[in-house]
Amino acid sequence: MRDFASLFGSQYQTIFGGSPSCTGGSGSLGGSSSSSSGDCCSSSGGGGSSGTSQRRRSVSLGPFRRRIRSEFSLLDYFFHQPKHGRHTRYPNRTFMLMAAGFLFIICGALIHILDPYLLIFKWKLIFQEGSEIFNLWRTPPVDLYIKIYLFNVTNAEDFMAGRAEKMQIEEVGPYVYRELMSHDNITFNDNGTVSTRPHHPLIFQKGMSGNLREDDVFMMPNIALLSIAHVAAKQPYFIRWPINLLIRQTKVQPLERQTAREFMYGYPTTLTTLGYTFLPNWISFDKVGLIDRMYDFDDDFETFYTGETTASVSGLYDTYLGSPDLAQWNGSHCSNIRNASDGTKFKSFIEPDDQLLFFRKSMCRAQILIQNGTDYEVDGLRATKFVFEENALDNGEYDPRNKCYCRKGNCLPRGLIDVTSCYYGFPIALSYPHFLDADPKVRSHVNGSRPDPTAHRSHFMINPISGLPLELSVKFQINMVLDDLSSMAHCEKFSKLVVPALWFEIMMPGLPPTLLSRFLFYLKILPFGDQVVKHSLLAFGGILLLVAITKVSLTLSSAYSSAYRISNELRESLW
């Protein structure tokens, strides 16, 4: 800026006091050289009239010189650092504004690029001894329940006597149990996995079961007799004969009065006790209970990912019973459980087209979950709704991949999945409640089945960032699928029937308040704060830069306008 003033001063040097050689060695409009320049002009002019005229003109234009000095000293204020002592300099306010603006913008850009919230959240997802997510997974502090609905046969005598063509069933329930899920005997492995033994004790909830009690008596299928008859019917006569003799001697019937607890958890009978004693190769149990079998985890051991290599898969299955594949199925589509969830935690950072896997021992397989909407909110947290894929219980009729669910080449009708291998070898098949989506022929075996898509479909509400289940409802029905029993005593009426036994719902109505408040902070407040800080830094930095640039622009504009005005005034005064 001083160069500009010097050039301006040189252009009008005759006005301010003489020839270029008479500037007093300064040539600056901002210096104090008026006396020296006046002396120079006097000596050079020899006291002539021209020198006198120039001195008068210089004196008369003194105010212009002071205005120019004032205008350009403002620019010096913004673009030069004032000296305080020999070595110390302090930046002016405009420079500080620019520097602060750039700093805030850089910080905001770094937050946007590096995303520290995401980095910290991924670190929080990793299973480590004593970490928060690990403790939540080890013993989930959630309200997990199983609701059980039994089927009471209301016309048992008429059906057994041949007076009724079909059994008439009546739904009774729910019997509600709380599931105290935990992972015990935990061992961290060197390959980024953790091994554990699952534990799922059930506690009966009287208050949630209405007027129902575990000692309520109903007429229900004799699971032990029908299972033994189903297995023995395929054997040679010399094996069937002693079993038929045993059935006749014990006078056991395929439909009998049982308490709800006996039917669910089993009880020893003369038939099962004798069979287990004398025919251990064929009858490997001394009591039969479907819920007891569903929750028999004594010999199970599982391995889950810790998330060390990929944070999003922490808490998902690596192996079950030492293998990523279930032994009862052939082909990876049917047998694979790797990357499945046991319901405690699902995959994190779910993408719009992602599918999930869900595995429970009671299902005897991993179920594929597909997205059914993303614009949900549960208790203030964002949720994606997942459901079982269409034709999940198809045996290859509509989805050829499901052919591998045909056990030993025998494909059950659509809507039934053979899970014999998971239930003592009993002829058990899973379906949706009341045979929802099953082949109509299956529903025709009994009267009283009333499928309702609204009441009987499963769904999963999952937070897509954390993989946290916010709400669960998993519904299946356990049925007996019987072969030709015409050669077995007392069981002839049940030949080639599909007999519904019970249906259950594993459900989590929502997160408890303490856990909900914690995840509201992690998943809503912290991300919002992260965005506020980022945008505030960018906005404030931009404002500071704008203010600094505006101040410089206004000052420059004012200075150049003043210089132009002074120049015009000088021309008018001269001419």
Buried (B, 14 or more C-beta within 10 A) or exposed (E): BBEBBBEBBEEBBBBBBBEEEBBBEBBBBBBEBBEBBBBBBBEBBEEEEEBEEBBEBBEEBEEBBEBBBEBBBBBBBBBEEEEEEEEEEEEBEBBEBBBBBBEBBEBBBEBBEEBEBBEEBBEBBBBBEEBEBBEBBBBBEBBBBBBBBBBBBBBBEEBBEEEBEEBBBBBBBBBBBBBEBBBEEBEBEEEBBBBBBBBBEBEBBEEBBEEBEBEBEBBBBBBBBBBBBBBBBEEEEEBBEEBBEBBEEBEBBBBBEBBBBBBBBBBEBEBBBBBBEEBEEBBEBBBBBBBBBBBBBEEBBBBBBBBBEBBBBBBBBBBBEEBBBBEBBBEEBBBBBBBBBBBBBBBBBBEEEBEBBBBBBBBBBBBBBBBBEEEBEBBEBBBBBBBBBEBBBBBBEEBEBBBBBBBEEEBBBBBBBBBBBBBBBBBBBBBBBBBBBBBEEBBEBBBBBEBEEEEBBBBBBBBBBBBBBBBBBBBBBBBBBBBEBEBBBBBEBBBEBBBBBBBBBBBBEBBEEEBBBBBBEBBEEBBEEBEEBBEEBBEBBBEBBEBBBEBBEEBBEEBEEBBEEBBEBBEEEEE
